[in-house]
């Protein structure tokens, strides 16, 4: 809950930040699984969401959300025949374009079942290689709020600030670890947002500092 309150305070007091709702995972935006042949690949939107105070409180930071349009999550289901040599990539049918600015943090909710796997975010930008960011592992049970600082290379920051090339959410990758068992694999994602620093050339030629949480 404390991290949600920090986010609320940052948005209230630091006007250069824009909290962009990537996807509430209500089913309005189609997602697709890309990988080798598997008899069990499916994405569904279910009425299974976190039931805690932090989830309800965080909703207030997204003006477009309320209890009547924020009641589903996205279930990703697959089957790992050989986990050591398998991974899946799931993508929005259309890439999700972020507002102009530098993505600094990502927030989302994930439901796991003590699985030996990790999740990666793939960002794309015109005239650049893809940016792959480690989001964490699935070695926990139940719902968890994930918060991760986004390390954006300087070259990409310059492309964004000088040429106004936006970042796009292109995909997520699920990579099994060496101890992941063969068989069915299910996990859930819910309500994903990215905090964008909209300052123009705030730190020309230098890294934009991450003062997150300073003084709180």
N, C-alpha and C positions, 0 to 999 in steps of 0.2 A: 504493500500500500504506500510506503514511503516514496518509492520511485515514481508512482503515479502522481503523488502530490508535488514532487519536484518538477515533473513535466508541466503540471498545471501552473505552477509558479513561474517557470521559465516562459511559457507562452503568454502569460499575463504581463510580465515585466520586460521581456526582451523582444521587442517588436520586429527584429530582423528575422525571427524564426517563423517558418510556416510549417505546420504539421499537416502533411499531405496524406490523405487516406488512400493507400494503394489499393486495398480491396477489403471490404467487410466480409467477404466470402459468403454472400447470401444467395449466390446462384445467378446473379445478373450478368456476370462476366464469365464466359466459358474458358475452361482450362483443359489442356490435353496432355496426356502422358506420351513421352517419346523415349523409346528404348528398343532393345531386341525383342524378338517374338516371345510373348508370354501369354498363357491362356487366361491369366487373371490380371487385367489392368483396368482399373475403374476409378473415376472421380465422381463423388456424389456430395450433395449438400444436405446435411442432416440437422435436425433440431437438437443438437448436442453442443452446448456451450459451457464455458466456465460459470460456475455458480458461486461467486464470491464478491466481496465488497469492492475489491480493487478493479475487477472487470466492469462493474456497474459504474464506479466513479470515473474510470478512464473514458467511458462513453461521452461524458460531458465535454471532453476536449475535442470531440468531432461534431461540429454543429449539425451535420446532415444525418446523424444517427439518433435514434431513440429506441425504446424497447420494442416498438412495433415493427421496426425494419432492421433489427439487429439480434436475430434469434436463431441463426443457423451457423454452421461451420462447414469447412470443406474436408471431406474424408478422402484420403489417397490410399488406394488398396492395390497391392501388387503381389508377385510371387517371385522369390529368389531361388532359382534352381541351383545356382552356384554363387553364393554371396561374395566369395573372394574375387570373382571376376565379373561382378554385376554392379550396375548403378542405374538409376532412373533419372530422367529429367522431365519435369513438368512445366509447361509454359502457358501463359495466357494466349488465347487465340490471336489477340492483337497486343503488341508490346505496350506496356503502361508507361506513358511519358510523364516524367516528373517536372514540376515547375522549374524555371530557370533559377539556378542557385546551386550551392554545394550540399549534397546529402551528407548529413553528419551522424545521424543515429537512426536505427530501425527498431521498431517495437512490434511485437506480435505475440499471439498466444498459440501454444502448441500442446497437443495431447500425445503422450508417448506411453510405451509399455516396457520400459527398461530394455530398449533395443540397442544393439551395438552398431550404430550408424551415425553419420553426421549430415548436417544440412548446409548447403552452400547457396548463396545468392549470386546471380549473374546479372550484372549491369552492362548495358551497351551504350556507345556514344559514337556519333559519326566521326570517321577518320581515326578510329582508335581500336585497339584490341579490346576484347571483352575484359571486364573487371570482375574477378571472382573473389567473393568475400565469405570467409568461414562464419557461420551463424551459431554453431554449437552442435552438441550431440543430443541423442535421444535416450540417454541412459538415466531416465527417471520415469516415475509412474504418475499418470493423471495429467491434469492441466498445469502448465507453467507459463508465466509471462517472461518472454525473452526480450532482452534489451541489449543492443550491440552497437558499439561505435563503428562507424564506417570509415575505413582508411582509403581515401580516394587519392590516387597518384597525382602529383603536381601537374603533369602534362594534361591530365583530364580536367583539372581545375582551371587551367589556363584556357583550354578549348571552350569551357563553359562560360568563363567570365569575359574573354575577349571576343569570341566568335559566336557566343550564344548557342552553342551546341548543347542541347538538353541531354540528360541521362534518361535511360529507359530501363525499366525492369523487364528483362528478357526471359528469365527462367529461374527455376530452383533445381538443384541437384541433390539427390539423396544417395549417399555413398556408404555401402555397408562396410563395417570393420571386420577384422580377421576372425572375430568370435561370433559374428552374426550367424544364426542357424538357418539352414535351408527351410523354405516354407513360406507361408502367407505372411505378409507384412502390411500392417495398417497403422496409420497415424492421422492426426487431424491438425488443421491450421484454422486460426480465426483472427479476425480484425488486425490487419497489418497497416502500419503507418510509418512514414519516413519523415524525419525532421530535416527541413531544408533551410540552410543559411542563405538568405536572399541579399546579403550585402554585396554591393558592386565594388570589386577591387579593394576590399577592406584591408587585405594584406598583400599588396602587389608583389609578385615574385617570391613570396614566402608562404609557409604553411599557415593555413587558417587555424588558429589555436582552438583547442577544445577546453573551454572553461566550464564544462558541464558540472553542475553541482557545487561550484565554488561559493563558499559563504553560506551554504545551506546545511 
